[in-house]
């Protein structure tokens, strides 16, 4: 299989690249990335391409890929990870999020749809599309009630990709990734809560918990998440039109997360409660029954074990 991955230098992209290469000695990966983010050390995609001749790097903006260029690259499948992903940043820069996540995905999806043999398109989405929970855990039929520009942009991206499936029959699958963490996760600007907390714990700095820390999230280790993508790619176009949640199905409060990280890292950091954002969702937790039934997938990594692995990586890169 020849797989084109956008955002290939990010946490999801590089982990899936390595997984595909390890699973199949004939697999090839075309890694698309504009390298706009900062990396601890050298970016992992360039390192992987130097190590393995089955990785090709396509440097640039995914939205600039034309149908003609995609025909030249000839992927059997496309996994679209590239996006801007911070909720608070999206409210500071709404136009930027619209340009990348909405308009960029629109352009990319229609460039793919114009190919003579359109490949399977797997679109990476977010549980933020659900908004404030009507029920927990959230299944794929939960109402979509986005409360941020980021969330609205991911709903729009889903709809643009599914539209080319519903109109032309193009094979599209949407995967809603609940809160994922692991090596190569972004550490600058608006980092996610787990890497931010671990970095502070390793430095002995206070872990600041917003809004009392009672809000809950479903934290999934990256290797488990990528296993779901690998299974979807293996199943192929038979899944066309499907939407899947991936997560652990377990709620963890942000306060409990902070205390767990202090314990796992052996830190002496204090846990401090700070005022929170009014728009912060009270809970996110995945109902993964659909992907379990159809593909036999389930997250396996305990939260503490994943945090320990993440902490080891952060020590290694001296974050």
C-alpha positions as CSV (number, residue, x, y, z in Angstrom):
1,X,0.0,0.0,0.0
2,X,1.1,3.5,-0.8
3,X,-0.2,6.0,1.7
4,X,-0.1,9.8,1.6
5,X,-0.2,11.4,5.1
6,X,-0.7,15.1,5.6
7,X,0.8,16.6,8.8
8,X,3.3,13.7,8.6
9,X,5.8,15.3,10.9
10,X,3.3,15.6,13.7
11,X,2.6,13.1,16.5
12,X,-0.1,11.2,14.6
13,X,1.7,11.4,11.2
14,X,5.1,10.1,12.3
15,X,3.6,7.4,14.5
16,X,1.4,6.1,11.7
17,X,4.3,6.3,9.2
18,X,6.4,4.1,11.5
19,X,3.6,1.7,12.1
20,X,2.9,1.2,8.4
21,X,6.5,0.6,7.6
22,X,6.9,-1.9,10.4
23,X,3.7,-3.8,9.4
24,X,4.4,-4.2,5.7
25,X,7.9,-4.4,4.1
26,X,6.4,-3.2,0.8
27,X,4.5,-0.2,2.3
28,X,5.4,3.2,1.1
29,X,4.6,6.6,2.7
30,X,4.4,10.0,1.1
31,X,4.8,12.4,4.0
32,X,3.3,15.9,3.4
33,X,4.2,18.7,5.8
34,X,5.0,22.4,5.7
35,X,7.3,22.1,8.8
36,X,5.7,25.2,10.3
37,X,5.8,23.9,13.8
38,X,8.9,23.7,16.1
39,X,10.4,20.4,17.1
40,X,12.6,19.3,20.0
41,X,15.7,18.5,18.0
42,X,15.4,17.5,14.3
43,X,11.9,16.9,12.9
44,X,11.1,13.2,13.0
45,X,9.9,12.9,9.4
46,X,13.2,14.0,7.9
47,X,15.0,11.5,10.2
48,X,12.6,8.7,9.1
49,X,13.1,9.6,5.4
50,X,16.9,9.5,5.8
51,X,16.6,6.1,7.4
52,X,14.2,4.5,5.1
53,X,13.9,4.8,1.3
54,X,10.2,3.9,1.4
55,X,9.4,7.4,2.8
56,X,9.1,10.3,0.4
57,X,8.8,13.8,1.8
58,X,6.6,16.3,0.0
59,X,7.4,19.7,1.5
60,X,4.6,22.2,1.4
61,X,1.0,23.1,2.2
62,X,-1.4,20.1,1.7
63,X,-4.0,22.5,0.3
64,X,-1.7,23.4,-2.6
65,X,-1.6,19.8,-3.8
66,X,-3.4,19.7,-7.2
67,X,-5.2,16.8,-8.8
68,X,-2.3,16.5,-11.3
69,X,0.3,16.4,-8.5
70,X,-1.8,13.8,-6.6
71,X,-2.0,11.7,-9.8
72,X,1.8,11.8,-10.0
73,X,2.1,10.7,-6.3
74,X,-0.4,7.9,-6.9
75,X,-1.5,7.0,-3.4
76,X,-3.7,4.1,-2.6
77,X,-5.0,5.9,0.5
78,X,-4.8,9.3,2.0
79,X,-4.8,10.1,5.8
80,X,-5.5,13.8,6.4
81,X,-4.1,14.8,9.8
82,X,-2.8,18.3,8.9
83,X,-4.7,21.0,10.9
84,X,-4.5,23.7,13.5
85,X,-5.7,22.1,16.7
86,X,-5.9,24.5,19.7
87,X,-9.2,25.5,21.0
88,X,-8.1,28.8,22.6
89,X,-5.8,29.7,19.7
90,X,-8.7,29.3,17.3
91,X,-10.6,32.0,19.2
92,X,-7.5,34.3,18.9
93,X,-7.0,33.5,15.2
94,X,-10.3,32.5,13.7
95,X,-9.4,33.4,10.2
96,X,-6.3,31.3,10.3
97,X,-8.3,28.3,11.5
98,X,-10.9,28.8,8.7
99,X,-8.1,29.0,6.1
100,X,-6.4,25.8,7.1
101,X,-9.0,23.5,8.6
102,X,-12.1,24.5,6.5
103,X,-11.0,26.0,3.2
104,X,-7.8,24.0,3.1
105,X,-9.6,20.7,3.6
106,X,-12.3,21.8,1.0
107,X,-9.5,22.3,-1.6
108,X,-7.7,19.1,-0.7
109,X,-10.8,16.9,-0.8
110,X,-11.9,18.2,-4.2
111,X,-8.4,17.8,-5.6
112,X,-8.5,14.1,-4.5
113,X,-12.1,13.8,-5.8
114,X,-10.8,14.8,-9.3
115,X,-8.4,11.9,-9.5
116,X,-9.1,9.1,-12.1
117,X,-9.0,6.5,-9.3
118,X,-9.7,8.4,-6.1
119,X,-7.9,6.8,-3.1
120,X,-9.5,6.1,0.3
121,X,-9.6,9.3,2.2
122,X,-9.4,9.1,6.0
123,X,-10.2,12.4,7.7
124,X,-8.9,13.0,11.3
125,X,-11.5,14.8,13.3
126,X,-12.1,15.7,17.0
127,X,-14.6,15.1,19.8
128,X,-14.8,18.9,20.1
129,X,-17.4,18.6,17.3
130,X,-19.9,17.3,19.9
131,X,-19.7,20.4,22.1
132,X,-21.2,20.2,25.6
133,X,-22.4,16.6,26.2
134,X,-26.0,15.6,25.9
135,X,-24.9,12.2,27.1
136,X,-21.7,10.6,28.2
137,X,-20.1,8.6,26.8
138,X,-20.7,10.2,23.4
139,X,-21.5,7.9,20.4
140,X,-21.2,8.9,16.8
141,X,-24.9,10.0,16.7
142,X,-24.5,12.5,19.5
143,X,-25.6,16.0,18.3
144,X,-22.8,18.2,16.8
145,X,-22.8,21.4,18.8
146,X,-19.4,23.1,18.3
147,X,-18.5,25.8,20.9
148,X,-15.2,27.1,19.4
149,X,-13.9,28.1,16.0
150,X,-11.6,25.0,16.1
151,X,-14.6,22.7,16.7
152,X,-16.7,24.4,14.0
153,X,-13.8,24.0,11.5
154,X,-13.5,20.3,12.2
155,X,-17.3,19.9,11.7
156,X,-16.9,21.7,8.3
157,X,-13.9,19.5,7.4
158,X,-15.9,16.4,8.1
159,X,-18.9,17.6,6.0
160,X,-16.7,18.6,3.0
161,X,-15.1,15.1,3.0
162,X,-18.4,13.2,3.5
163,X,-20.0,15.3,0.8
164,X,-17.7,13.9,-1.9
165,X,-18.6,10.4,-0.7
166,X,-22.4,11.1,-0.6
167,X,-22.4,12.8,-4.0
168,X,-19.8,10.9,-6.0
169,X,-19.4,7.8,-4.0
170,X,-15.8,8.6,-3.1
171,X,-14.5,6.3,-0.3
172,X,-14.2,8.5,2.8
173,X,-13.9,7.5,6.5
174,X,-14.0,10.0,9.4
175,X,-12.2,9.2,12.7
176,X,-12.9,11.4,15.7
177,X,-9.8,11.2,17.9
178,X,-10.4,11.8,21.6
179,X,-7.7,13.4,23.6
180,X,-4.5,11.8,22.4
181,X,-1.0,12.1,23.8
182,X,2.5,10.7,23.2
183,X,6.0,11.4,21.8
184,X,6.3,14.1,19.2
185,X,3.3,16.0,20.5
186,X,3.5,19.8,20.2
187,X,5.2,21.5,23.1
188,X,5.0,25.2,22.1
189,X,2.4,27.9,21.8
190,X,-0.8,26.1,23.0
191,X,0.3,22.6,24.1
192,X,-2.2,20.0,25.2
193,X,-2.7,19.4,28.9
194,X,-0.6,16.2,29.3
195,X,2.6,17.4,27.7
196,X,2.2,20.8,29.5
197,X,1.7,19.1,32.9
198,X,4.6,16.6,32.4
199,X,7.0,19.4,31.4
200,X,6.1,21.4,34.5
201,X,6.3,18.3,36.7
202,X,9.8,17.4,35.4
203,X,10.9,21.0,36.2
204,X,9.3,21.0,39.6
205,X,7.0,23.8,38.7
206,X,3.3,24.0,39.8
207,X,0.7,22.3,37.8
208,X,-2.1,24.8,37.2
209,X,-5.5,23.2,37.0
210,X,-8.2,25.5,35.5
211,X,-11.8,25.7,36.7
212,X,-11.4,23.4,39.7
213,X,-10.2,20.5,37.6
214,X,-13.6,18.7,37.7
215,X,-13.9,18.7,33.9
216,X,-13.1,15.3,32.5
217,X,-11.4,14.1,29.3
218,X,-10.8,10.7,27.6
219,X,-7.0,10.4,27.3
220,X,-5.6,7.9,24.8
221,X,-2.0,7.0,24.0
222,X,-0.9,7.6,20.5
223,X,0.0,3.9,19.7
224,X,-3.5,2.9,20.4
225,X,-4.9,5.7,18.3
226,X,-2.7,4.8,15.3
227,X,-3.7,1.2,15.6
228,X,-7.3,2.3,14.7
229,X,-6.0,4.1,11.6
230,X,-4.0,1.0,10.5
231,X,-7.1,-1.2,10.8
232,X,-9.2,1.3,8.8
233,X,-6.6,1.4,6.1
234,X,-6.4,-2.4,6.0
235,X,-10.2,-2.7,5.7
236,X,-10.2,-0.1,2.9
237,X,-13.1,1.2,0.9
238,X,-15.6,-1.3,2.4
239,X,-15.8,1.2,5.3
240,X,-16.7,4.2,3.0
241,X,-19.1,6.6,4.7
242,X,-18.3,5.5,8.2
243,X,-17.7,7.7,11.2
244,X,-15.8,6.2,14.1
245,X,-14.9,7.5,17.6
246,X,-11.6,6.4,19.1
247,X,-10.8,6.7,22.8
248,X,-10.6,4.7,26.0
249,X,-14.1,5.2,27.2
250,X,-12.8,6.2,30.5
251,X,-13.2,9.7,32.1
252,X,-10.4,11.3,34.0
253,X,-10.7,14.7,35.7
254,X,-8.0,17.3,35.1
255,X,-7.4,17.4,38.8
256,X,-6.9,13.6,39.0
257,X,-4.7,13.8,35.9
258,X,-2.4,16.4,37.5
259,X,-2.0,14.3,40.6
260,X,-1.3,11.2,38.6
261,X,1.4,13.0,36.6
262,X,3.0,14.2,39.8
263,X,3.1,10.7,41.1
264,X,4.3,9.0,37.9
265,X,7.1,11.4,37.4
266,X,8.1,11.5,41.1
267,X,7.8,15.3,41.1
268,X,7.4,17.5,44.1
269,X,5.3,20.0,42.1
270,X,2.2,21.5,43.7
271,X,-1.2,21.3,42.1
272,X,-2.8,24.7,42.0
273,X,-6.4,25.5,41.1
274,X,-6.9,28.4,38.8
275,X,-10.0,30.1,37.3
276,X,-11.2,28.4,34.1
277,X,-12.7,29.3,30.7
278,X,-16.5,29.6,30.6
279,X,-16.5,27.7,27.3
280,X,-14.5,24.7,28.6
281,X,-16.5,21.5,28.0
282,X,-17.5,19.8,31.2
283,X,-16.8,16.3,29.8
284,X,-15.6,14.4,26.8
285,X,-15.7,10.6,26.7
286,X,-15.9,8.2,23.8
287,X,-18.4,5.5,23.1
288,X,-16.2,3.2,20.9
289,X,-18.7,0.4,20.4
290,X,-18.9,0.9,16.7
291,X,-15.2,0.5,15.9
292,X,-15.0,-2.3,18.4
293,X,-17.8,-4.2,16.6
294,X,-16.6,-3.5,13.1
295,X,-12.8,-3.7,13.4
296,X,-12.1,-5.3,16.8
297,X,-10.2,-2.2,17.9
298,X,-9.9,-1.1,21.6
299,X,-7.4,1.1,23.4
300,X,-5.1,-1.0,25.5
301,X,-2.5,1.3,27.1
302,X,-3.3,2.3,30.8
303,X,-3.1,6.1,31.3
304,X,-0.2,5.8,33.9
305,X,1.8,3.7,31.5
306,X,1.3,6.1,28.7
307,X,2.3,9.1,30.9
308,X,5.5,7.2,31.9
309,X,6.4,6.7,28.3
310,X,5.7,10.3,27.5
311,X,7.8,11.5,30.4
312,X,10.7,9.3,29.2
313,X,10.5,10.9,25.8
314,X,10.4,14.4,27.3
315,X,13.5,13.6,29.4
316,X,15.2,12.3,26.3
317,X,14.6,15.5,24.3
318,X,15.3,17.6,27.3
319,X,12.0,19.5,27.0
